[in-house]
Amino acid sequence: MSGTEDLRVAVLGVGVMGADHVDRINRRISGARVTVISDVSAERAAEVGASAPDAQLVVDPFEAIAVEDVDAVLLATPSAVHAEQALACVNAGKPVLCEKPLATDSESALEIVRREAELGRRLVQVGFMRRFDHEHQRLKSLIDAGELGQPLVMHCVHRNPAVPPQCDSAAVIWNSVVHEIDATRYLLSEEVMAITVLRPTPSSHAEEGLQDPQLVILETETGRMVDIEAFVTSGVGYEVRTEVVGERGSAMIGLDVGLVRRTDPGRWGGQITPGFRERFGQAYDNEVQRWVDAVRAGGGTGDCVDGPGAWDGYAAAAVCTAGIRSLETWDRIEVDMVPRSTVGGSGSAGVAPEQPE
């Protein structure tokens, strides 16, 4: 691929998220086109592929990665297969944007970090899209500028109106709480050292086997604490809020303060964001565009990441792994991570510089 040619992208997994990404690349991203679509459902792949007529359909994901007409891969397959497929991309020397989580166990994520370090080239970007959200970026700038003083605690809310029937208690941590874990590392610029998962009275709307809501306490390396309410069957809307409390003030994002109405008889209010697309559509667009730009700039030998990398995926997986143990034991669990210095360069807790809008 030359610097003037479109990036040829294979999209693996075209469920809700993957289909969104195909549409995003087709209609809102410059410098890229979808050339391969892969999914376990041939019918679903064909349906999504109708919007990308130049893309070939390849059922086997590993064959899709190996197709010559593919420069980079976007992984939106089920979480359990992310690690094996991301590692295949690295071994093939192909840049990959992997939806969270990078892996559903910390050892598999660490294997990817180490393999990438052996190659001496950053190929893995992880889909923690909140780092590309304007509100999160503004909060990060406020903290880094010292306007709140030293951050002391952080409060997070993550509510979904509903989840698929197969969602269990562990999936809440791997698929929802994982975002708050990365947001903690991003906003506070330090690692999470311990996690406690508490189990309040479950909602009657939660399927059997699903502990919902969950209250999660994170402890960072300097002693800051973060509380997270994860409630994925709220039945209300999609709510993601973050408040940082510092020595000289506090700041909150995610209030959905658009139009506020006052009506009879004495009611006032607005409308809660119905889903993740409405809340984070801009962030997904920015994330994919900057990834495409980074891969094209990296060419065939340079780094291909502009955002959270393999180390960030590993760090989040390590905290989630500890969180699963806490969920099972009701105990505070310390996070087991290798020292950052023992692995080669592969991302950081920070975020890539903002691009002009």
N, C-alpha and C positions, 0 to 999 in steps of 0.2 A: 504493500500500500504506500503510495506516495503522499506527500503532504497536501496535495490538491484533490485526492480522490476521497469519496465517501468511505467511512468506516463500515465494513460489512459485519453485521451483528447477528449472532445466533441467539434466539430467545428460547430458553429451556423452561418449560412449564408455562402453560397459557391459561391458568385459572384466572381468578379475578385480578390478581396483581400482574401476572405475566401478560394478560390481554391488555391491561392498562398500559403496560410498557410498550407493547407493539404499537398501540394507537399513538402513544406519546412520540415514539421515534418516527412514525409515519407522518404525523401532523404538526408537531411542535418543536422537534429537535433538528438542528441543522448539522450537516456534515456526517450523517449516518443513515443507513438503510438496513432493513431486516432482510437477510438473505436465507436464513434457515429458521424454521419453527419446529420445536419438538415437544411432544406431550404424550403421556401414556394413553390418552384418549384420541384416537385418530379422528373421530368425529369433531371433537372440540378443536383440534389443531387445524382441521380443514375449515371450520367456521371462522376462526380467528385469521387464518391464512388468506381468506377471501379479501381482507383489507390490505394484504401485502402480496399482490399477485406475482411479484418476482421472487418470492421466497419459496424454497423447496421444503417439503415436509419430510422430516426424518424422525422415526419413532424412537430409536435407541439414542439416549442422550450422549453417550460416549462417541457414537458415530457422528452425531451432530457436532460435537466439539472438534472432531478430527477433519471435518469437511474443509477442503482447500479454499472454498469460497467464504471463509469465515476468518475475520481478523480478531474478533473479540466476542466474549460470551456474556450474556445477561442471564443470571440464574434466578428463576422464580419458581423452582420446583418445591415439593414438600421439604420441610426443615430437616427431616431425618436423613436426606440424601445430599444435603448441601456440601458436607465435608468431602465426600468421595468425588463429587463432580468438580468442586473447586480445585481440589488437588490435581485432578486430571487436566484441568485448564493450565495450571502452573507447570505441570510436567510437559505439556504441549507447547509451552512458551506463549500462551495466549492470555491476554489481559481478561479479567473477569470482574464484573460487578455482581456480587452475591447478595441477595436479599438476606436480611437477618433471620436467624442467627447464622454465623459462619459454620458452626457445628453444634450438635446437641450433646457434646461432651468436651471437656477442656483438652483432653489429650489429642483428640483429632484436630482441634483448632491449632494446638501447638505444633503438630506435625506440619501443617500448612505454613505456619510462620517460619519454621526451620528450613523447610524445602525452599521457600521463596528466598530466604537469606543465603542459602547455598548458591542460588543462581545469581545473586548480587543485583537483582532487579525487582522493583516493586510492581507486581502484577495484579494484586488482589485489593479491590475496594469493597467495603461492606456497606450495605444499604441502611445505614443509620441516617435517615433523611432529615431528622430534626436539626442536624448541624447546618442544613441549607435553608431552614425556615427563618424568615426575617425576624420574627419575634424572638426566637432563641438566639439569633446572632446579636440582636440589640441587647438582650439580657447579658450575654457573654461580654460584650463591650463595656457595659455598665460595671460589671464585676471587675474586669481587668483594669479599668480606669480608676478603681478604688472609690467610686462614688457612694457605695454602700458601706464602706469600711470593710473590715475583715468579715467574710461570710461566716455565719455560725451554724445555721440550720437551713434545711431546704424541705419544702412541703410539695408533694406531687400527687396529682389525681389523674388516673387513667381509667375512663369508663367507656364501655362499648354498649350500644343498645342490645346487642345479641351476638352470639357466636355459633358456629356450626355445631351440630350434635356431638361430633367426635371430640370436641374440645374437653380436655381433662385438666386437673389442677396443675400438673406439671407444664402443660401447654400455656397456661396463663403466665408462668414465669418466662418460658422460652420465647413466647411470641408477643407478650405485652410488657411485662416488667423489664425485659431486656432493653427496651427503649429508654426507660427511666435510668437504668444502670449506665447506659452510654451517655445520657444527658448529664448525669452526675459527674462522670469523668470529664466530659467536655466543658461544662460550666465551671467546675471547681478545679480543674487541671490537676487532679491527683487520683490515685488508684483507690478502689474500694477494698477494705481489708477484712470486713466481717459483714454477715447478713443474718437477720432473724426474720422468719416468716411466721406471722400469727394468723390464727384461723377464727375470725368472728362468726357469729351466728350466720349460717348460710342462707342465701336468698331462696325463697320457695320457687323462683323461676330457674334456678340452676338445675341442670340435669343430674341424675344420680352419678356420683363419682367426681363431681366438679365442686371444689371448695371455692365459693364465690360469695362475697368478696374475700380478698386477702389483704392483710396489712403487712408491709415489708419495711424493715428498718435497715438502712445501710450505714456503715461506719467507715469513714475515710481514714487515710494514713495520718492525717493531722488531728483526728478526733472530731471532725465535723459529722453531724448526723443528718440523715435524709429519711423522711417517712413517706411511704408510697401507699396510696389506696388504689388497689387494682380491683375493679368491679366491672366484669365483662358481660353481665346480663342485666344491666340497669333498666332496660326498656325505655329509656328516655332519649338518648342521643349519644353523639360521640364527643366526649369531653376530655381534653388534655390540658391541665393547668399546672403551672410550676411557679412557686414563690420562693425567693431567696431572701432570707432575713440576715442582715448584717449589723455591725456595731453602730452604724449611722443611718440606718433606714432599711426599707425592704422594697422589693419590686416583684410584680406578678405578671405572668403572661398567660394567654389562653382564656380570656374572659368573654370572648365572642361579643364584644361590645360594638355591634354594628348599629342598626336602627333600633331605638328603644321607644316603645309606644306607651301612652297613657290612655286608657279607655274606661268607660263606665262599666260596672259600678266600682270605681276606685281601683282598677287593675292597671299594672304597668309591667313592661317586660319586652323581651325580644324573642329571638328564635335560636335554639341550640343547633349547632352544626349537626346534620344528620349522619355524616359518615367521614371516613378518613380522606376520601378524595377531596371533599370540600375544605377540610381543615388543612391538609398538607399537599394539595395539588401543586401549588407553586414550588414547594420544597422538592417534590419529586422531579418536576421539570428542571429545576436548577441542578439537582444532583446528577441527573442523566446527561444534561448538556455539558457540565463540567467534566464528567467522566469521559465522554466522547472527545472533548477537546484535549484532555490529558493523554488519552491513548494515541490520538493523531499526532500530538506533539512529541510523544515518546518514540514514535516510529517503531522500528524493529529491535532497538537495543536499549532505549531509555526507560525511565520510570513511567508508569501508566496509571497513577493514582492522584486524585485531587480531592482529598477528604479522608474519612476514616479508613485505615488500612488493616492488614492482617493482624497486627498486634492488637488493635482495638477490638477486633472480632474475638481474639483469644481472651483478652481481659474480660470482656462481657461474658464469654462462655464459662470462664473460671468462676465468676460470681454467680451465674445461673446454676452451675453444678453444685456450688455450696448451698444455694437457695433451695434446691431440690432436697438436699439432705436435711435442711432446717424444716422444710415442709413436712418431711416424714417423721422427724424426731422431736419437733417443737423446740429445738435447741438453737442457741446462737452458734453459728458455724464460721470459723475463720476461713478466709479464701486462700486456697493453695495455688500460688502462681510462681513460676520460675522468675528470677530477677531479670529485668529488662536488659541488663548489660550482658547477659549470657547468650543472647540471641542477636543475630545481625540486624541491620536497619530495616524496619518494616512497619512504618507508621508510628504514631504517637498519640498521646492523650489529647493533644491540641487539635485545632482544625486548620484546614488550608486557608490561606488569605482570601478575604472576600473579593469577588470580582465586581467591577462596576455594573450597575443595573442598566 
